[in-house]
């Protein structure tokens, strides 16, 4: 099996390969006057620039040793006796310490050396500053152009439009009585009642003002603004204004100035142009669902929304050939087929004799219809099969629990509303080991073929449509042939077989993932950039076909979750069993064992919806819609790429954003900043890099996947090509 529990302390030792592709020779710290001694403090910085190698030479012949150096620098020797002058070959590994933002070009550090003069005496020290530059990759991304027959491309002028003149005058009178009388002025002039209401001082003022109105063609006020202010309209506004300004009854008179809007028209939004209404992603509310970042990375919010249409109607069985399961885990109730429904434990039991060594698979008996993952002295700490099964089919929503400290909702499985069941077939014993013969028997049984175990023959009446193998080993094809034969027979019977590619941190081929007919699955994890990276433990070989989230053992916490007050590790959270207290629990585990069931779940959903009908079209659908990571096309790190459930299942779009990613062929991922024009510069080490851009329709923040109008460009950075500018990427 391939999973590893997160450890509180993880110590890694990295070796930096010397890169002997170029050469720069640098002057030594000059000898002082003690006859060949090194200066205590070097004054000159050793500048390697874009060189991948360099030489440091001195005339010193005493004892010396290097006490410290930058992690990105390699040296040909760490100590010397002085038989020859001190000379070092230097190498630069620019891929060490590149931040996710790829925004640091300068590499600086110090070589610290201790030395003893040729004449003996105390050891002294010297420090040699050293620096180099990372290579640069630049480019520009342009987002989709917007067109429309009823839209005009000319930019709007930010200056306000000419508001034009006004025919209205605002006049404020000194007396409210005068203003009121004039406001009621009719064509016949002021009436006797109107004049009678005024004081003796106000009457002549009102009569004079009425005459001004009549001479300027004003017959009535068009509006009143309080007790003393009226608005007048006139065909001769300037004549009226001049007359009002000379009227002793008026406090002030001003034109009713015209104002303008102060809005500059914004450019059309390319994301909204021609965009159909978006569906809302389904976000599970189970207690620990927020810790299951793998589903977000795969865009499952769109898939789960698609399930609510009722299209996933075909029952599918996934046979999980593993360590067995805990039927008593509340989050798996109703999701696991029982012994009466075909579940099986294929493992033998031997009490031991003079000729046969004792063997207890953990449950104290031989093959039977109870594949429970049992308690056993010295057993592995977790229930591997229970963890794998939860990834595929854990319940959604409330669940019955008998202990108040247990979660009432727990985690969720990928299958949600689809009628997907898990068939447990126990082939791994309680100590975590599995025999090729038992795995081959389990495959044959799950595919509907007869198997004889001990003195009893078993046959599954309703064969599984998918088999998950989160197990394997670095064995040869000859040793693996029985498993490969069983896989070939299962595929011929119409079964999709998925296998983990191994956690051996190397490029050794692992079986059964490498068997013809199996879909070998590698692991990816979060990188801090928009695109996942290759998990450091995941084996790399030609038969790796697909990748899926399996996490990392390096302790990163890019997922942003928090559990019990601590940042959640970038591992896969699922159902488990605590054997110390014999009760259910949930744990983080990482490995290709966790990646494989995510591919098995997608295969089951394709069959359930009817998108595919058998192993050939199912694997081609997954291959054809996978998100290409690393080198273009199929590669040893990612296979065809990371599975894309939303694209494979034709789920509705739940987002409409744009974005881009930058990734090296070996899976390293970066996210340089874009300026307002979509330009970027990334400072990187040597290697081949691919920039991809496009839309993000499934809401996983990874743009440019299948169906998301992807565009891409690649380039190689090296000492010979330290600065590269990519062609402009136009997202359609």
KANOR-V601776 format. One record per residue. SS is DSSP state (H for helix, E for strand, C for the rest). Layout:
ss=SS
ss=SS
This chain:
ss=C
ss=C
ss=C
ss=E
ss=E
ss=C
ss=C
ss=C
ss=C
ss=C
ss=C
ss=C
ss=C
ss=C
ss=C
ss=C
ss=C
ss=C
ss=C
ss=C
ss=C
ss=C
ss=C
ss=C
ss=E
ss=E
ss=C
ss=C
ss=C
ss=C
ss=C
ss=C
ss=C
ss=C
ss=C
ss=C
ss=C
ss=C
ss=C
ss=C
ss=C
ss=C
ss=C
ss=C
ss=C
ss=E
ss=E
ss=C
ss=C
ss=C
ss=C
ss=C
ss=E
ss=E
ss=E
ss=E
ss=E
ss=C
ss=C
ss=C
ss=C
ss=C
ss=E
ss=E
ss=E
ss=E
ss=E
ss=E
ss=C
ss=C
ss=C
ss=C
ss=E
ss=E
ss=E
ss=C
ss=C
ss=C
ss=E
ss=E
ss=C
ss=C
ss=C
ss=C
ss=C
ss=C
ss=E
ss=E
ss=E
ss=E
ss=E
ss=E
ss=C
ss=C
ss=C
ss=C
ss=C
ss=C
ss=C
ss=C
ss=C
ss=C
ss=C
ss=C
ss=C
ss=E
ss=E
ss=E
ss=E
ss=E
ss=E
ss=E
ss=E
ss=E
ss=E
ss=E
ss=C
ss=C
ss=C
ss=C
ss=C
ss=C
ss=E
ss=E
ss=E
ss=E
ss=E
ss=E
ss=E
ss=E
ss=E
ss=E
ss=E
ss=C
ss=E
ss=E
ss=E
ss=E
ss=E
ss=E
ss=E
ss=E
ss=C
ss=C
ss=C
ss=C
ss=C
ss=C
ss=C
ss=C
ss=C
ss=C
ss=C
ss=C
ss=C
ss=C
ss=C
ss=C
ss=C
ss=C
ss=C
ss=C
ss=C
ss=C
ss=C
ss=C
ss=C
ss=E
ss=E
ss=E
ss=E
ss=E
ss=E
ss=C
ss=C
ss=H
ss=H
ss=H
ss=H
ss=H
ss=H
ss=H
ss=H
ss=C
ss=C
ss=E
ss=C
ss=C
ss=E
ss=C
ss=C
ss=H
ss=H
ss=H
ss=H
ss=H
ss=C
ss=C
ss=C
ss=H
ss=H
ss=H
ss=H
ss=H
ss=H
ss=H
ss=H
ss=H
ss=H
ss=H
ss=H
ss=H
ss=H
ss=H
ss=H
ss=C
ss=C
ss=C
ss=C
ss=C
ss=E
ss=E
ss=E
ss=E
ss=C
ss=C
ss=C
ss=C
ss=E
ss=E
ss=E
ss=E
ss=E
ss=C
ss=C
ss=C
ss=H
ss=H
ss=H
ss=H
ss=H
ss=H
ss=H
ss=H
ss=H
ss=C
ss=C
ss=C
ss=C
ss=E
ss=E
ss=E
ss=E
ss=E
ss=E
ss=C
ss=C
ss=C
ss=C
ss=C
ss=C
ss=C
ss=C
ss=C
ss=C
ss=C
ss=C
ss=C
ss=C
ss=C
ss=C
ss=C
ss=C
ss=C
ss=C
ss=C
ss=C
ss=C
ss=C
ss=C
ss=C
ss=C
ss=C
ss=C
ss=C
ss=C
ss=C
ss=C
ss=H
ss=H
ss=H
ss=C
ss=H
ss=H
ss=H
ss=H
ss=H
ss=C
ss=C
ss=H
ss=H
ss=H
ss=H
ss=H
ss=H
ss=H
ss=H
ss=C
ss=C
ss=C
ss=C
ss=C
ss=C
ss=C
ss=C
ss=E
ss=E
ss=E
ss=E
ss=E
ss=E
ss=E
ss=C
ss=C
ss=E
ss=C
ss=C
ss=C
ss=C
ss=H
ss=H
ss=H
ss=C
ss=C
ss=C
ss=E
ss=E
ss=C
ss=H
ss=H
ss=H
ss=C
ss=C
ss=E
ss=E
ss=C
ss=C
ss=C
ss=C
ss=E
ss=C
ss=C
ss=C
ss=C
ss=C
ss=C
ss=C
ss=C
ss=E
ss=C
ss=C
ss=C
ss=C
ss=C
ss=C
ss=C
ss=C
ss=E
ss=C
ss=C
ss=C
ss=E
ss=C
ss=C
ss=C
ss=C
ss=C
ss=C
ss=C
ss=C
ss=C
ss=C
ss=C
ss=H
ss=H
ss=H
ss=H
ss=H
ss=H
ss=H
ss=H
ss=H
ss=H
ss=C
ss=C
ss=C
ss=C
ss=C
ss=C
ss=C
ss=C
ss=C
ss=C
ss=C
ss=C
ss=C
ss=C
ss=C
ss=C
ss=C
ss=C
ss=C
ss=C
ss=C
ss=C
ss=C
ss=C
ss=C
ss=C
ss=E
ss=E
ss=E
ss=E
ss=E
ss=E
ss=E
ss=C
ss=C
ss=C
ss=C
ss=C
ss=C
ss=C
ss=C
ss=C
ss=H
ss=H
ss=H
ss=H
ss=H
ss=H
ss=H
ss=H
ss=H
ss=H
ss=H
ss=C
ss=C
ss=C
ss=C
ss=E
ss=E
ss=E
ss=C
ss=C
ss=E
ss=E
ss=E
ss=C
ss=C
ss=C
ss=C
ss=C
ss=C
ss=C
ss=E
ss=E
ss=E
ss=E
ss=C
ss=C
ss=C
ss=E
ss=C
ss=C
ss=C
ss=H
ss=H
ss=H
ss=H
ss=H
ss=H
ss=H
ss=H
ss=H
ss=H
ss=H
ss=H
ss=H
ss=H
ss=H
ss=H
ss=C
ss=C
ss=C
ss=E
ss=E
ss=E
ss=E
ss=E
ss=C
ss=C
ss=C
ss=C
ss=C
ss=C
ss=C
ss=C
ss=C
ss=C
ss=E
ss=C
ss=C
ss=C
ss=C
ss=C
ss=C
ss=E
ss=E
ss=E
ss=E
ss=E
ss=E
ss=E
ss=E
ss=C
ss=C
ss=C
ss=C
ss=C
ss=C
ss=C
ss=E
ss=E
ss=C
ss=C
ss=C
ss=C
ss=C
ss=C
ss=C
ss=C
ss=C
ss=E
ss=E
ss=E
ss=E
ss=E
ss=E
ss=C
ss=C
ss=C
ss=C
ss=C
ss=C
ss=C
ss=C
ss=C
ss=C
ss=C
ss=C
ss=E
ss=E
ss=C
ss=C
ss=E
ss=E
ss=C
ss=C
ss=C
ss=C
ss=E
ss=E
ss=E
ss=E
ss=E
ss=E
ss=E
ss=C
ss=C
ss=C
ss=C
ss=E
ss=E
ss=E
ss=E
ss=E
ss=E
ss=E
ss=E
ss=C
ss=H
ss=H
ss=H
ss=H
ss=H
ss=H
ss=H
ss=H
ss=H
ss=H
ss=H
ss=H
ss=H
ss=H
ss=H
ss=H
ss=H
ss=H
ss=C
ss=C
ss=C
ss=C
ss=C
ss=H
ss=H
ss=H
ss=H
ss=H
ss=H
ss=H
ss=H
ss=H
ss=H
ss=H
ss=C
ss=E
ss=C
ss=C
ss=C
ss=C
ss=C
ss=C
ss=C
ss=E
ss=C
ss=C
ss=C
ss=E
ss=C
ss=C
ss=E
ss=C
ss=C
ss=H
ss=H
ss=H
ss=H
ss=C
ss=C
ss=C
ss=C
ss=C
ss=C
ss=C
ss=C
ss=E
ss=E
ss=E
ss=E
ss=E
ss=E
ss=E
ss=E
ss=C
ss=C
ss=C
ss=C
ss=E
ss=E
ss=C
ss=C
ss=C
ss=C
ss=C
ss=C
ss=C
ss=C
ss=E
ss=E
ss=E
ss=E
ss=E
ss=E
ss=C
ss=C
ss=E
ss=E
ss=E
ss=E
ss=E
ss=E
ss=E
ss=E
ss=E
ss=E
ss=C
ss=C
ss=C
ss=C
ss=C
ss=C
ss=C
ss=C
ss=C
ss=C
ss=C
ss=C
ss=C
ss=C
ss=E
ss=E
ss=E
ss=E
ss=E
ss=E
ss=E
ss=C
ss=C
ss=C
ss=C
ss=C
ss=E
ss=E
ss=E
ss=C
ss=C
ss=C
ss=E
ss=E
ss=C
ss=C
